[in-house]
């Protein structure tokens, strides 16, 4: 079997796919692709015409879009199910993923984490007003998610929603303001404490760039 994940090591969405593969216990190869580079290889654009990451290639079958990739991983390979069977639990999983994608990714990752942590380590200028806007939007997202969280999403065990949100929470809480914003939400904070200790989060940790 040939299974290759093309992605950028610091991408949240690449990590979501890697978490799904880790939870299923599936070996795979990785190809590093930086979607922010000015010269994304033509060979990669042939797989993903929009030039984003990740893309999964399984025995010649190429698939992009993270939601499609993670659902395919769960359906195509053995291992623990990452999607619940019950209609309400499945709907809750889809709802949490939708909330995170639509309202959480930009403020939590691109505004708070990327500016406070990633850009700061690269000694690049940091826009404090942009961080403040990200925190304000993130607070609304956390408040919406908190009542939806069980021990794991849907109370049925680990789901793709846990991995989707968890990859973003891992970055968000590296910013001091992010960790402080999570603290007032007890269900969400308890969920993150449990989830963050899973081996899959350790083996997919992308690290951070060394300060320049």
N, C-alpha and C positions, 0 to 999 in steps of 0.2 A: 504494500500500500504506500502511495505517495501522498503526504499531507503537508502542505506548506502554507504558513501564515505570513503574508506580506504586511508589514506595518512599521510604525514609528514607535520606538521604545517608550517615549514620553506621552504617547497618545492615550487618553482615557479610553477611547473606544477600542483601540488595539488591546489594552489591558482587559477589557470586558471579555473579548474573545478568548484571550489567554486564560482568564479565570474559568471560563466554561470548559475549555480543554483540560485544564488542571483538575477541575472537579470531576470530570468524566474519566480521568486517568489516561488520556490519549497522548501518545508521543507524536511529535510533529517537528518539522524544520521551520526555521524563521529566516526571512529575508528582510533586511532593514530598508525601509523606504521613508525618506523625509518629504512629506507633502508640502513643506514650506520652502523647499529648495527651488531655485530658479530653473533647474534643469532636471525635473522629474523624468526618469528614463522612459523612452518611448515604449519599451517592453512592458513597463508597468501600466502606462496609459492604455495599452491594448487590453489589459485586464480590467482596468477601472477608468473609464473615459473621463470621469470627473477629478481624478487624481488624488482622491482622499484615501484614508486608511481606516480599517484593514481590508484586505482581500484574502479569502481562503481559496486554495486550489487543492481539490481532492481528486486524485487520479484523472486529472485533466478537466474536471468540472470546476469552473471559476465562479466565485460568488462574492459579491460585495454588498455593503450595508450591514451594520453590526447586528441589528435585530434578526435579519435573515440568516446571518452566519451562526449566531448562537442557537437559534431554533433548529437549524440544520444539524449542528453538532449534537444537540440533544436527541434528534430523531434518528440520525444516521449511525450512531455509535452506541455500544453497550456502556453500562455504568449507571450510576444513580440518576433517576429522572430529575430534570431541572425545571419541569413544568408540571403543575398540579393537575389532577384529573378533574376535580370538581369545577363546575362552571363559575361559581362565585369566586373561588380561589384563583382560577385562571384569569377572570376579569380583574381581580385586584392586582395580580401580577402585571397585566397589561396597563392598568391604570397608573401604577407606580412608575413603570418605565416611561409612559407618556408624560407624566408630570416632570420627571427628571430631564427628559430630552427637551421638552418644550419650555420649561421654566427654570430648571436647575443648572444645566450645564454652563450656560453663559455666565451667570453671576458667580457661581461657586468655583468654577474652574478658570474661565478666561479672565474674569475680573479680580476675584480675591486671590486665588492661588497663583495664577500666572504673574500677577503684578507683585504681590507681597513676597512670594517665595522664589519663583523661577527667575523673574527679571532681576530681583535683588541679588540673587547668587551670581548672575552674570554681570553684576554691577552696571545695569542699565537703568535709565530714569524710571521712577515709579510715580504714577499719577494717583495721589492720595484721594482726590475727589472721585476718581473712577472706582477705587477700592470701596469707598463709602457707598457709592451707588450699588455696587455688587453686594455688599453686606446687607443693605436694605432689602434688595430683591431676594437674597438668600434667606433672610429671616422669614419672609412670607412663605417660601418654599418649605422650610423646615417645619413651620407651624402647620402647613397643610399635610405634610407627611406624617407627623408625629401620631395622630390618632389612627392612622392606617397600619401602623407597625405592630406586629405580634412578636413572639420570640424570633421568628423569621417571617417574612412576608406571607400572609395568608394562614399562618399557624400550621402549615402542612409540611414544614421542612424547607430546606434551601430551594430557592427558585432563581430564575434568571433576573428577576427584579432585585434580589439581594446583590447579585453580582454587578448589575447595571448601576445601582445607586452606590454600592460599596466602592467601586472604582473611583467615583467622583468624591465620595466622602473621604477617602484616603488622602486625596490631594487637599481638599478643603480644610481638613483639620490640621494640616501641616502649617497653615497660617494661624498665628495666635488668635486673630480675630475670628477665624472660622471655628476653632475649638471652643472659644468663649460663646459663640452664637449657638453651638449645639447644646451646651450644658443645660439651658432651661427647658429642654424637651426630653423628659425622662424616658419615654418609651423608645424614642429614636436613639438617644444616647446609650441606653442599655443594649439595643439591637447592635449598634456599632461596636461596642465593647466585645460582644460575642463574635460578631462576624470577623473583626479585624485579627482575631487570633487563629483563624483557620489557616492550615498549611498553604492553601492555594494563594493566599495573599502574600505570604513570604516568598514563594517561588516566582511570583510574577512582579515583585517589587521592582520598578524600573530604576530606583535610585534617583539622584538628582545630579545635574551637571556640576562639575567642580567649579568653584569660584574662579573667575578669570582675573 
